C-alpha cells in the first residue's frame, strides 16, 4: 500500500496537510480523506514543508480556508490547485 503525502480531514475542506518530509515540486501526491479513507491524486506546485497546507481548489484573496471542516482563516493572496498555503497567503480571522 502506498503511503499518503497529503491528508484531508473532510470532503468540505479546501486545503490538505503535507504529512511527509521533503515534499518536492512536481510530486504527484497520494491524498487521503480521513473521514472515509477515500483518496485522490494532486501535484505539488512547489516544495512544501511537512505540516504545511496545500490548496485543493483555486483559492482567491478573501476566500475562507476550510480545514477539519472548519473555518481556519482567510486568503490574503491567491493559491492555485497544488499551491502552498501558509502565512504568505493565508491569515487567521481573529485579528
Secondary structure as UniProt FT lines:
FT   STRAND          6..8
FT   TURN            11..12
FT   STRAND          15..18
FT   TURN            21..22
FT   TURN            25..26
FT   STRAND          28..33
FT   TURN            34..37
FT   STRAND          38..43
FT   TURN            50..51
FT   STRAND          53..55
FT   TURN            61..62
FT   STRAND          64..67
FT   TURN            68..69
FT   STRAND          70..75
FT   TURN            81..82
FT   STRAND          84..85
FT   TURN            87..89
FT   STRAND          90..91
//
